[in-house]
Amino acid sequence: MKYRIVLSPGANADYSSVVRWYLNINPNLASRFTEEVDAILQRLSRMPYAFPVLSGAFRQALLKRFPYLIYYFVDMNLVVISAIFHQHRSDPPWITRRNDRT
């Protein structure tokens, strides 16, 4: 079964912000970041339970070449991406965006 990936508005804003950050540094970095996020999202659509549970129903997927985590939960046949945050950010996105499901 293939799960459908849904980015919440907050996760979409996170993603856009990171891409803009890398574009300002080097467009090649932005391209590699988007490729890596796409690869993780494809993996999540096939195997959403492969990544560790973090808190409650929230799981996290670590990017390999970039210091970012993707926070998500599985809801029936959906994988809802709640946040894409830098690893060293201190506030817990899985708490602040708990009801962000669209």
TORLO-471340 format. One record per residue: residue number from 1; x, y, z of N, C-alpha, C, CB in turn. Coordinates in pm, whole numbers, plus 50000, padded with zeros to 5 digits. Glycine has a CB too. Layout:
N
<atom pos="NUM" n_u="X" n_v="Y" n_w="Z" ca_u="X" ca_v="Y" ca_w="Z" c_u="X" c_v="Y" c_w="Z" cb_u="X" cb_v="Y" cb_w="Z"/>
...
***
This chain:
102
<atom pos="1" n_u="50084" n_v="49881" n_w="50000" ca_u="50000" ca_v="50000" ca_w="50000" c_u="50088" c_v="50125" c_w="50000" cb_u="49904" cb_v="50000" cb_w="50122"/>
<atom pos="2" n_u="50053" n_v="50219" n_w="49918" ca_u="50125" ca_v="50345" ca_w="49912" c_u="50044" c_v="50452" c_w="49984" cb_u="50155" cb_v="50386" cb_w="49765"/>
<atom pos="3" n_u="50107" n_v="50521" n_w="50076" ca_u="50042" ca_v="50626" ca_w="50154" c_u="50056" c_v="50759" c_w="50080" cb_u="50103" cb_v="50635" cb_w="50296"/>
<atom pos="4" n_u="49955" n_v="50842" n_w="50094" ca_u="49958" ca_v="50975" ca_w="50033" c_u="50028" c_v="51071" c_w="50128" cb_u="49815" cb_v="51025" cb_w="49997"/>
<atom pos="5" n_u="50117" n_v="51153" n_w="50076" ca_u="50190" ca_v="51251" ca_w="50155" c_u="50115" c_v="51384" c_w="50152" cb_u="50336" cb_v="51269" cb_w="50103"/>
<atom pos="6" n_u="50095" n_v="51442" n_w="50271" ca_u="50029" ca_v="51572" ca_w="50283" c_u="50119" c_v="51662" c_w="50367" cb_u="49886" cb_v="51560" cb_w="50345"/>
<atom pos="7" n_u="50156" n_v="51776" n_w="50312" ca_u="50233" ca_v="51874" ca_w="50390" c_u="50135" c_v="51970" c_w="50454" cb_u="50336" cb_v="51950" cb_w="50301"/>
<atom pos="8" n_u="50145" n_v="51985" n_w="50584" ca_u="50062" ca_v="52084" ca_w="50653" c_u="50108" c_v="52223" c_w="50610" cb_u="50070" cb_v="52068" cb_w="50810"/>
<atom pos="9" n_u="50026" n_v="52325" n_w="50631" ca_u="50068" ca_v="52461" ca_w="50597" c_u="50198" c_v="52500" c_w="50669" cb_u="49957" cb_v="52561" cb_w="50633"/>
<atom pos="10" n_u="50213" n_v="52458" n_w="50793" ca_u="50335" ca_v="52489" ca_w="50867" c_u="50456" c_v="52420" c_w="50807" cb_u="50320" cb_v="52448" cb_w="51011"/>
<atom pos="11" n_u="50442" n_v="52293" n_w="50770" ca_u="50553" ca_v="52220" ca_w="50708" c_u="50587" c_v="52279" c_w="50573" cb_u="50518" cb_v="52071" cb_w="50694"/>
<atom pos="12" n_u="50487" n_v="52319" n_w="50499" ca_u="50510" ca_v="52382" ca_w="50369" c_u="50589" c_v="52512" c_w="50386" cb_u="50377" cb_v="52410" cb_w="50298"/>
<atom pos="13" n_u="50553" n_v="52590" n_w="50488" ca_u="50626" ca_v="52715" ca_w="50518" c_u="50769" c_v="52684" c_w="50561" cb_u="50553" cb_v="52796" cb_w="50627"/>
<atom pos="14" n_u="50786" n_v="52580" n_w="50644" ca_u="50921" ca_v="52539" ca_w="50686" c_u="51007" c_v="52505" c_w="50564" cb_u="50914" cb_v="52418" cb_w="50783"/>
<atom pos="15" n_u="50950" n_v="52423" n_w="50477" ca_u="51021" ca_v="52377" ca_w="50358" c_u="51062" c_v="52495" c_w="50269" cb_u="50933" cb_v="52278" cb_w="50278"/>
<atom pos="16" n_u="50968" n_v="52584" n_w="50244" ca_u="50996" ca_v="52701" ca_w="50161" c_u="51105" c_v="52788" c_w="50222" cb_u="50868" cb_v="52785" cb_w="50141"/>
<atom pos="17" n_u="51099" n_v="52804" n_w="50352" ca_u="51198" ca_v="52886" ca_w="50422" c_u="51338" c_v="52826" c_w="50409" cb_u="51161" cb_v="52900" cb_w="50569"/>
<atom pos="18" n_u="51350" n_v="52696" n_w="50425" ca_u="51481" ca_v="52630" ca_w="50414" c_u="51533" c_v="52639" c_w="50271" cb_u="51472" cb_v="52483" cb_w="50459"/>
<atom pos="19" n_u="51446" n_v="52617" n_w="50175" ca_u="51488" ca_v="52626" ca_w="50034" c_u="51537" c_v="52767" c_w="50003" cb_u="51371" cb_v="52587" cb_w="49939"/>
<atom pos="20" n_u="51465" n_v="52870" n_w="50049" ca_u="51510" ca_v="53008" ca_w="50028" c_u="51646" c_v="53032" c_w="50093" cb_u="51407" cb_v="53108" cb_w="50083"/>
<atom pos="21" n_u="51664" n_v="52979" n_w="50214" ca_u="51791" ca_v="52993" ca_w="50286" c_u="51906" c_v="52936" c_w="50201" cb_u="51785" cb_v="52922" cb_w="50423"/>
<atom pos="22" n_u="51888" n_v="52813" n_w="50152" ca_u="51993" ca_v="52751" ca_w="50072" c_u="52010" c_v="52819" c_w="49937" cb_u="51962" cb_v="52604" cb_w="50052"/>
<atom pos="23" n_u="51904" n_v="52870" n_w="49878" ca_u="51916" ca_v="52945" ca_w="49752" c_u="52004" c_v="53067" c_w="49769" cb_u="51778" cb_v="52987" cb_w="49701"/>
<atom pos="24" n_u="51990" n_v="53134" n_w="49884" ca_u="52074" ca_v="53252" ca_w="49910" c_u="52221" c_v="53216" c_w="49927" cb_u="52024" cb_v="53325" cb_w="50034"/>
<atom pos="25" n_u="52248" n_v="53097" n_w="49977" ca_u="52385" ca_v="53053" ca_w="49997" c_u="52443" c_v="52999" c_w="49866" cb_u="52393" cb_v="52945" cb_w="50108"/>
<atom pos="26" n_u="52368" n_v="52904" n_w="49806" ca_u="52414" ca_v="52839" ca_w="49684" c_u="52296" c_v="52764" c_w="49622" cb_u="52534" cb_v="52741" cb_w="49713"/>
<atom pos="27" n_u="52255" n_v="52798" n_w="49500" ca_u="52143" ca_v="52729" ca_w="49436" c_u="52162" c_v="52578" c_w="49427" cb_u="52121" cb_v="52785" cb_w="49298"/>
<atom pos="28" n_u="52286" n_v="52534" n_w="49416" ca_u="52314" ca_v="52391" ca_w="49411" c_u="52275" c_v="52322" c_w="49542" cb_u="52462" cb_v="52366" cb_w="49381"/>
<atom pos="29" n_u="52300" n_v="52389" n_w="49655" ca_u="52259" ca_v="52336" ca_w="49786" c_u="52107" c_v="52324" c_w="49794" cb_u="52312" cb_v="52425" cb_w="49900"/>
<atom pos="30" n_u="52037" n_v="52424" n_w="49745" ca_u="51891" ca_v="52421" ca_w="49746" c_u="51840" c_v="52303" c_w="49665" cb_u="51832" cb_v="52552" cb_w="49691"/>
<atom pos="31" n_u="51901" n_v="52279" n_w="49552" ca_u="51861" ca_v="52167" ca_w="49467" c_u="51886" c_v="52033" c_w="49537" cb_u="51937" cb_v="52172" cb_w="49335"/>
<atom pos="32" n_u="52002" n_v="52019" n_w="49600" ca_u="52032" ca_v="51894" ca_w="49672" c_u="51939" c_v="51874" c_w="49791" cb_u="52177" cb_v="51894" cb_w="49719"/>
<atom pos="33" n_u="51905" n_v="51984" n_w="49859" ca_u="51811" ca_v="51974" ca_w="49972" c_u="51675" c_v="51925" c_w="49923" cb_u="51796" cb_v="52112" cb_w="50043"/>
<atom pos="34" n_u="51624" n_v="51984" n_w="49816" ca_u="51492" ca_v="51942" ca_w="49766" c_u="51495" c_v="51797" c_w="49719" cb_u="51446" cb_v="52033" cb_w="49651"/>
<atom pos="35" n_u="51605" n_v="51755" n_w="49658" ca_u="51616" ca_v="51615" ca_w="49616" c_u="51614" c_v="51520" c_w="49735" cb_u="51745" cb_v="51593" cb_w="49535"/>
<atom pos="36" n_u="51683" n_v="51558" n_w="49842" ca_u="51687" ca_v="51471" ca_w="49959" c_u="51551" c_v="51466" c_w="50028" cb_u="51793" cb_v="51519" cb_w="50057"/>
<atom pos="37" n_u="51483" n_v="51580" n_w="50039" ca_u="51348" ca_v="51580" ca_w="50098" c_u="51255" c_v="51496" c_w="50013" cb_u="51293" cb_v="51725" cb_w="50111"/>
<atom pos="38" n_u="51262" n_v="51510" n_w="49881" ca_u="51177" ca_v="51429" ca_w="49793" c_u="51202" c_v="51279" c_w="49813" cb_u="51202" cb_v="51467" cb_w="49646"/>
<atom pos="39" n_u="51329" n_v="51242" n_w="49828" ca_u="51362" ca_v="51100" ca_w="49849" c_u="51304" c_v="51049" c_w="49980" cb_u="51514" cb_v="51080" cb_w="49847"/>
<atom pos="40" n_u="51313" n_v="51128" n_w="50086" ca_u="51256" ca_v="51087" ca_w="50215" c_u="51104" c_v="51077" c_w="50205" cb_u="51296" cb_v="51188" cb_w="50327"/>
<atom pos="41" n_u="51041" n_v="51172" n_w="50137" ca_u="50895" ca_v="51168" ca_w="50123" c_u="50851" c_v="51046" c_w="50043" cb_u="50844" cb_v="51296" cb_w="50055"/>
<atom pos="42" n_u="50927" n_v="51009" n_w="49941" ca_u="50894" ca_v="50887" ca_w="49867" c_u="50907" c_v="50763" c_w="49956" cb_u="50987" cb_v="50873" cb_w="49744"/>
<atom pos="43" n_u="51010" n_v="50763" n_w="50037" ca_u="51028" ca_v="50650" ca_w="50131" c_u="50913" c_v="50645" c_w="50231" cb_u="51163" cb_v="50661" cb_w="50205"/>
<atom pos="44" n_u="50873" n_v="50763" n_w="50281" ca_u="50760" ca_v="50767" ca_w="50376" c_u="50631" c_v="50717" c_w="50312" cb_u="50740" cb_v="50910" cb_w="50428"/>
<atom pos="45" n_u="50612" n_v="50743" n_w="50185" ca_u="50489" ca_v="50698" ca_w="50119" c_u="50485" c_v="50546" c_w="50108" cb_u="50478" cb_v="50760" cb_w="49979"/>
<atom pos="46" n_u="50602" n_v="50482" n_w="50105" ca_u="50608" ca_v="50336" ca_w="50097" c_u="50617" c_v="50269" c_w="50233" cb_u="50726" cb_v="50294" cb_w="50012"/>
<atom pos="47" n_u="50692" n_v="50332" n_w="50326" ca_u="50719" ca_v="50270" ca_w="50457" c_u="50710" c_v="50374" c_w="50569" cb_u="50859" cb_v="50203" cb_w="50457"/>
<atom pos="48" n_u="50591" n_v="50424" n_w="50600" ca_u="50582" ca_v="50531" ca_w="50698" c_u="50617" c_v="50489" c_w="50841" cb_u="50444" cb_v="50586" cb_w="50697"/>
<atom pos="49" n_u="50613" n_v="50360" n_w="50869" ca_u="50642" ca_v="50313" ca_w="51005" c_u="50790" c_v="50277" c_w="51023" cb_u="50555" cb_v="50192" cb_w="51038"/>
<atom pos="50" n_u="50873" n_v="50306" n_w="50924" ca_u="51014" ca_v="50270" ca_w="50930" c_u="51095" c_v="50365" c_w="51019" cb_u="51073" cb_v="50269" cb_w="50792"/>
<atom pos="51" n_u="51041" n_v="50481" n_w="51049" ca_u="51114" ca_v="50580" ca_w="51128" c_u="51065" c_v="50578" c_w="51272" cb_u="51098" cb_v="50720" cb_w="51068"/>
<atom pos="52" n_u="51150" n_v="50620" n_w="51366" ca_u="51116" ca_v="50607" ca_w="51508" c_u="51005" c_v="50700" c_w="51556" cb_u="51238" cb_v="50632" cb_w="51590"/>
<atom pos="53" n_u="50931" n_v="50650" n_w="51655" ca_u="50828" ca_v="50731" ca_w="51722" c_u="50900" c_v="50828" c_w="51814" cb_u="50726" cb_v="50641" cb_w="51803"/>
<atom pos="54" n_u="50854" n_v="50951" n_w="51814" ca_u="50918" ca_v="51053" ca_w="51896" c_u="50833" c_v="51087" c_w="52017" cb_u="50944" cb_v="51178" cb_w="51814"/>
<atom pos="55" n_u="50706" n_v="51117" n_w="51993" ca_u="50615" ca_v="51155" ca_w="52102" c_u="50473" c_v="51127" c_w="52057" cb_u="50633" cb_v="51306" cb_w="52143"/>
<atom pos="56" n_u="50401" n_v="51047" n_w="52132" ca_u="50265" ca_v="51012" ca_w="52093" c_u="50265" c_v="50942" c_w="51958" cb_u="50176" cb_v="51138" cb_w="52087"/>
<atom pos="57" n_u="50194" n_v="50999" n_w="51862" ca_u="50187" ca_v="50941" ca_w="51728" c_u="50292" c_v="51001" c_w="51634" cb_u="50049" cb_v="50962" cb_w="51669"/>
<atom pos="58" n_u="50366" n_v="51100" n_w="51683" ca_u="50463" ca_v="51168" ca_w="51596" c_u="50591" c_v="51087" c_w="51580" cb_u="50496" cb_v="51305" cb_w="51651"/>
<atom pos="59" n_u="50638" n_v="51085" n_w="51457" ca_u="50762" ca_v="51018" ca_w="51421" c_u="50856" c_v="51122" c_w="51361" cb_u="50736" cb_v="50901" cb_w="51321"/>
<atom pos="60" n_u="50983" n_v="51085" n_w="51351" ca_u="51078" ca_v="51176" ca_w="51289" c_u="51164" c_v="51102" c_w="51189" cb_u="51164" cb_v="51244" cb_w="51394"/>
<atom pos="61" n_u="51191" n_v="51169" n_w="51078" ca_u="51282" ca_v="51117" ca_w="50976" c_u="51397" c_v="51215" c_w="50964" cb_u="51208" cb_v="51097" cb_w="50839"/>
<atom pos="62" n_u="51518" n_v="51164" n_w="50975" ca_u="51638" ca_v="51245" ca_w="50969" c_u="51691" c_v="51249" c_w="50827" cb_u="51745" cb_v="51191" cb_w="51066"/>
<atom pos="63" n_u="51718" n_v="51368" n_w="50777" ca_u="51783" ca_v="51381" ca_w="50648" c_u="51929" c_v="51340" c_w="50663" cb_u="51770" cb_v="51525" cb_w="50592"/>
<atom pos="64" n_u="51987" n_v="51282" n_w="50559" ca_u="52124" ca_v="51230" ca_w="50569" c_u="52229" c_v="51339" c_w="50554" cb_u="52146" cb_v="51125" cb_w="50464"/>
<atom pos="65" n_u="52213" n_v="51427" n_w="50457" ca_u="52319" ca_v="51525" ca_w="50429" c_u="52290" c_v="51664" c_w="50480" cb_u="52343" cb_v="51531" cb_w="50283"/>
<atom pos="66" n_u="52175" n_v="51685" n_w="50537" ca_u="52137" ca_v="51817" ca_w="50588" c_u="52089" c_v="51802" c_w="50732" cb_u="52025" cb_v="51881" cb_w="50499"/>
<atom pos="67" n_u="52112" n_v="51903" n_w="50816" ca_u="52077" ca_v="51891" ca_w="50959" c_u="51930" c_v="51921" c_w="50988" cb_u="52164" cb_v="51985" cb_w="51041"/>
<atom pos="68" n_u="51841" n_v="51850" n_w="50918" ca_u="51698" ca_v="51873" ca_w="50935" c_u="51625" c_v="51743" c_w="50966" cb_u="51638" cb_v="51937" cb_w="50809"/>
<atom pos="69" n_u="51517" n_v="51758" n_w="51040" ca_u="51429" ca_v="51647" ca_w="51074" c_u="51291" c_v="51674" c_w="51015" cb_u="51420" cb_v="51627" cb_w="51229"/>
<atom pos="70" n_u="51227" n_v="51569" n_w="50969" ca_u="51088" ca_v="51579" ca_w="50922" c_u="51002" c_v="51513" c_w="51028" cb_u="51069" cb_v="51511" cb_w="50780"/>
<atom pos="71" n_u="50910" n_v="51590" n_w="51085" ca_u="50817" ca_v="51539" ca_w="51186" c_u="50684" c_v="51508" c_w="51117" cb_u="50798" cb_v="51641" cb_w="51303"/>
<atom pos="72" n_u="50630" n_v="51390" n_w="51145" ca_u="50508" ca_v="51349" ca_w="51076" c_u="50429" c_v="51251" c_w="51162" cb_u="50542" cb_v="51286" cb_w="50941"/>
<atom pos="73" n_u="50306" n_v="51228" n_w="51119" ca_u="50225" ca_v="51123" ca_w="51178" c_u="50147" c_v="51054" c_w="51068" cb_u="50130" cb_v="51179" cb_w="51288"/>
<atom pos="74" n_u="50106" n_v="50932" n_w="51095" ca_u="50029" ca_v="50854" ca_w="50999" c_u="49884" c_v="50857" c_w="51042" cb_u="50081" cb_v="50706" cb_w="50990"/>
<atom pos="75" n_u="49797" n_v="50890" n_w="50947" ca_u="49653" ca_v="50900" ca_w="50973" c_u="49581" c_v="50823" c_w="50863" cb_u="49605" cb_v="51049" cb_w="50979"/>
<atom pos="76" n_u="49546" n_v="50699" n_w="50892" ca_u="49484" ca_v="50606" ca_w="50797" c_u="49577" c_v="50587" c_w="50677" cb_u="49346" cb_v="50659" cb_w="50750"/>
<atom pos="77" n_u="49539" n_v="50636" n_w="50558" ca_u="49625" ca_v="50617" ca_w="50440" c_u="49706" c_v="50742" c_w="50407" cb_u="49541" cb_v="50576" cb_w="50320"/>
<atom pos="78" n_u="49717" n_v="50833" n_w="50504" ca_u="49792" ca_v="50958" ca_w="50485" c_u="49916" c_v="50961" c_w="50573" cb_u="49703" cb_v="51079" cb_w="50515"/>
<atom pos="79" n_u="50020" n_v="51022" n_w="50521" ca_u="50136" ca_v="51060" ca_w="50601" c_u="50133" c_v="51212" c_w="50605" cb_u="50274" cb_v="51002" cb_w="50541"/>
<atom pos="80" n_u="50107" n_v="51267" n_w="50722" ca_u="50093" ca_v="51412" ca_w="50736" c_u="50224" c_v="51468" c_w="50790" cb_u="49974" cb_v="51449" cb_w="50831"/>
<atom pos="81" n_u="50288" n_v="51549" n_w="50707" ca_u="50413" ca_v="51613" ca_w="50747" c_u="50376" c_v="51736" c_w="50827" cb_u="50504" cb_v="51649" cb_w="50623"/>
<atom pos="82" n_u="50415" n_v="51738" n_w="50952" ca_u="50379" ca_v="51847" ca_w="51042" c_u="50484" c_v="51957" c_w="51046" cb_u="50356" cb_v="51793" cb_w="51181"/>
<atom pos="83" n_u="50611" n_v="51920" n_w="51033" ca_u="50718" ca_v="52021" ca_w="51042" c_u="50845" c_v="51969" c_w="50978" cb_u="50745" cb_v="52058" cb_w="51189"/>
<atom pos="84" n_u="50925" n_v="52062" n_w="50930" ca_u="51060" ca_v="52033" ca_w="50881" c_u="51150" c_v="52132" c_w="50954" cb_u="51072" cb_v="52045" cb_w="50721"/>
<atom pos="85" n_u="51219" n_v="52084" n_w="51057" ca_u="51294" ca_v="52172" ca_w="51146" c_u="51441" c_v="52134" c_w="51151" cb_u="51235" cb_v="52168" cb_w="51286"/>
<atom pos="86" n_u="51522" n_v="52234" n_w="51176" ca_u="51665" ca_v="52214" ca_w="51198" c_u="51682" c_v="52130" c_w="51325" cb_u="51741" cb_v="52351" cb_w="51209"/>
<atom pos="87" n_u="51779" n_v="52042" n_w="51325" ca_u="51801" ca_v="51952" ca_w="51438" c_u="51826" c_v="52024" c_w="51570" cb_u="51916" cb_v="51861" cb_w="51409"/>
<atom pos="88" n_u="51883" n_v="52142" n_w="51564" ca_u="51919" ca_v="52212" ca_w="51687" c_u="51815" c_v="52314" c_w="51733" cb_u="52051" cb_v="52282" cb_w="51669"/>
<atom pos="89" n_u="51700" n_v="52314" n_w="51670" ca_u="51593" ca_v="52402" ca_w="51714" c_u="51534" c_v="52349" c_w="51843" cb_u="51484" cb_v="52416" cb_w="51605"/>
<atom pos="90" n_u="51505" n_v="52439" n_w="51936" ca_u="51468" ca_v="52394" ca_w="52071" c_u="51319" c_v="52370" c_w="52092" cb_u="51516" cb_v="52493" cb_w="52170"/>
<atom pos="91" n_u="51231" n_v="52439" n_w="52019" ca_u="51088" ca_v="52422" ca_w="52046" c_u="51035" c_v="52295" c_w="51980" cb_u="51010" cb_v="52544" cb_w="51998"/>
<atom pos="92" n_u="50946" n_v="52226" n_w="52046" ca_u="50895" ca_v="52098" ca_w="51994" c_u="50780" c_v="52118" c_w="51894" cb_u="50848" cb_v="52009" cb_w="52111"/>
<atom pos="93" n_u="50804" n_v="52098" n_w="51765" ca_u="50700" ca_v="52122" ca_w="51665" c_u="50585" c_v="52024" c_w="51673" cb_u="50760" cb_v="52117" cb_w="51528"/>
<atom pos="94" n_u="50609" n_v="51902" n_w="51724" ca_u="50500" ca_v="51805" ca_w="51729" c_u="50395" c_v="51846" c_w="51832" cb_u="50554" cb_v="51666" cb_w="51761"/>
<atom pos="95" n_u="50430" n_v="51934" n_w="51925" ca_u="50332" ca_v="51984" ca_w="52022" c_u="50261" c_v="52107" c_w="51966" cb_u="50401" cb_v="52018" cb_w="52156"/>
<atom pos="96" n_u="50337" n_v="52200" n_w="51911" ca_u="50279" ca_v="52326" ca_w="51864" c_u="50194" c_v="52310" c_w="51739" cb_u="50388" cb_v="52425" cb_w="51837"/>
<atom pos="97" n_u="50216" n_v="52204" n_w="51664" ca_u="50140" ca_v="52185" ca_w="51540" c_u="50053" c_v="52061" c_w="51543" cb_u="50235" cb_v="52177" cb_w="51422"/>
<atom pos="98" n_u="50015" n_v="52017" n_w="51658" ca_u="49940" ca_v="51893" ca_w="51673" c_u="49812" c_v="51890" c_w="51589" cb_u="49905" cb_v="51873" cb_w="51818"/>
<atom pos="99" n_u="49741" n_v="52001" n_w="51580" ca_u="49614" ca_v="52002" ca_w="51506" c_u="49628" c_v="52053" c_w="51364" cb_u="49514" cb_v="52087" cb_w="51578"/>
<atom pos="100" n_u="49749" n_v="52065" n_w="51314" ca_u="49775" ca_v="52116" ca_w="51181" c_u="49770" c_v="52000" c_w="51082" cb_u="49913" cb_v="52188" cb_w="51175"/>
<atom pos="101" n_u="49652" n_v="51963" n_w="51038" ca_u="49636" ca_v="51843" ca_w="50956" c_u="49598" c_v="51869" c_w="50811" cb_u="49533" cb_v="51756" cb_w="51016"/>
<atom pos="102" n_u="49607" n_v="51992" n_w="50763" ca_u="49569" ca_v="52016" ca_w="50623" c_u="49683" c_v="52066" c_w="50541" cb_u="49455" cb_v="52114" cb_w="50615"/>
***
